[in-house]
């Protein structure tokens, strides 16, 4: 009986040891772009699900080769607004949709330099697209009649790069994005985890597969 208990204790120890360590309270990420580097500090303590979702895209390499494609300038002050980037509509890179962690729950507001997940009409539809604020954007916070967006960290280096992107020539688009598509999108060369332990999703990386009609 004692041997069996000892065996079970050892098995439990190894199972616990094999489990990936939790994220640090602040996860740092560097976005290497064609316009310069942007360093992010993500708040895994207050927005754990949103940070975990974003880090799956980072750890899988799903943001590598994507782009910043949108500049949303405020009509009253074109130096303020936000830029948006990520996987766009590339279905090969998409992971399951993320339930919203609203600002009313996390307490992280859309202030200058804040990074926030983008979503469509369904607030629980966020995936691999995100926005970075230039100036405060309180209209994106949760309010009585709207759930808002999930803010989950901030820029700690490279806001000059973000501001340059906001000022880039734009056009095209439709609906709420009309006139806001960056004419020469900024490439996201890679997204680098700077601390913590990588936790890739293990899902297929179909965007890396060269289709026959893409071969030279």
Long-range contacts (C-beta under 8 A, 24 or more apart in sequence): 20-197, 20-199, 21-196, 21-197, 23-48, 23-51, 23-52, 23-55, 23-196, 24-195, 24-196, 26-195, 27-51, 27-55, 27-153, 27-193, 27-195, 27-196, 28-156, 28-193, 28-194, 28-195, 29-54, 29-55, 29-58, 29-191, 29-192, 29-193, 29-194, 30-191, 30-192, 30-194, 31-63, 31-158, 31-188, 31-191, 31-192, 32-188, 32-189, 32-190, 32-191, 32-192, 33-68, 33-161, 33-186, 33-187, 33-188, 33-189, 34-186, 34-187, 34-189, 35-68, 35-161, 35-164, 35-165, 35-186, 36-158, 36-160, 36-161, 36-164, 37-157, 37-158, 37-161, 38-132, 38-155, 38-157, 38-158, 38-159, 38-161, 38-162, 39-155, 39-156, 39-157, 39-158, 39-194, 40-115, 40-153, 40-154, 40-155, 40-156, 41-153, 41-154, 41-155, 41-156, 42-115, 42-152, 42-153, 43-106, 43-108, 43-152, 43-153, 46-106, 46-107, 46-108, 46-152, 47-101, 47-106, 47-108, 47-150, 47-151, 47-152, 47-153, 48-101, 49-98, 49-99, 49-101, 50-98, 50-101, 50-106, 50-117, 50-126, 50-150, 50-152, 51-152, 51-153, 52-199, 53-95, 53-98, 53-117, 53-126, 53-127, 54-117, 54-130, 54-152, 55-193, 55-196, 55-199, 56-95, 56-199, 56-200, 56-201, 57-86, 57-87, 57-93, 57-95, 57-128, 57-191, 58-191, 58-192, 58-193, 59-193, 59-198, 59-199, 59-200, 59-201, 60-200, 60-201, 60-203, 60-205, 61-190, 61-191, 61-205, 62-87, 62-93, 62-95, 62-128, 62-205, 62-207, 63-87, 63-128, 63-188, 63-190, 63-191, 64-188, 64-189, 64-190, 64-191, 65-187, 65-188, 65-189, 65-207, 66-90, 66-93, 66-128, 66-187, 66-188, 67-185, 67-186, 67-187, 67-188, 68-165, 68-182, 68-185, 68-186, 68-188, 69-181, 69-182, 69-185, 70-131, 70-170, 70-173, 70-177, 70-180, 70-181, 70-182, 71-165, 71-166, 71-167, 71-168, 71-170, 71-180, 71-182, 72-131, 72-177, 72-180, 73-166, 73-170, 73-180, 74-135, 77-135, 78-167, 79-134, 79-135, 79-163, 79-166, 79-167, 80-134, 80-135, 80-137, 81-134, 81-135, 81-137, 81-166, 82-116, 82-131, 82-132, 82-133, 82-134, 82-137, 82-166, 83-131, 83-132, 83-134, 83-162, 83-165, 83-166, 84-118, 84-129, 84-130, 84-131, 84-132, 85-129, 85-130, 85-131, 85-132, 85-186, 85-188, 86-118, 86-127, 86-128, 86-129, 86-130, 86-188, 87-127, 87-128, 87-129, 88-129, 90-207, 92-206, 92-207, 93-128, 93-207, 94-127, 94-128, 95-127, 95-128, 95-201, 95-203, 97-122, 97-124, 97-125, 97-126, 97-127, 98-124, 98-125, 98-126, 98-127, 98-150, 99-124, 100-124, 100-126, 100-147, 100-149, 100-150, 101-150, 101-152, 102-142, 102-147, 102-148, 102-150, 103-141, 103-142, 103-148, 103-149, 103-150, 103-151, 104-141, 104-142, 104-148, 105-142, 106-150, 106-151, 106-152, 108-151, 108-152, 108-153, 109-136, 109-138, 109-141, 109-151, 110-136, 110-137, 110-138, 110-139, 110-140, 110-141, 110-148, 110-149, 110-151, 111-136, 111-154, 112-136, 112-159, 113-154, 113-155, 113-156, 113-159, 113-162, 114-151, 114-153, 114-154, 114-155, 115-151, 115-152, 115-153, 115-154, 115-155, 116-140, 116-149, 116-150, 116-151, 116-152, 117-149, 117-150, 117-152, 118-149, 119-149, 119-150, 123-147, 123-148, 123-149, 126-150, 132-162, 134-159, 134-162, 134-163, 134-166
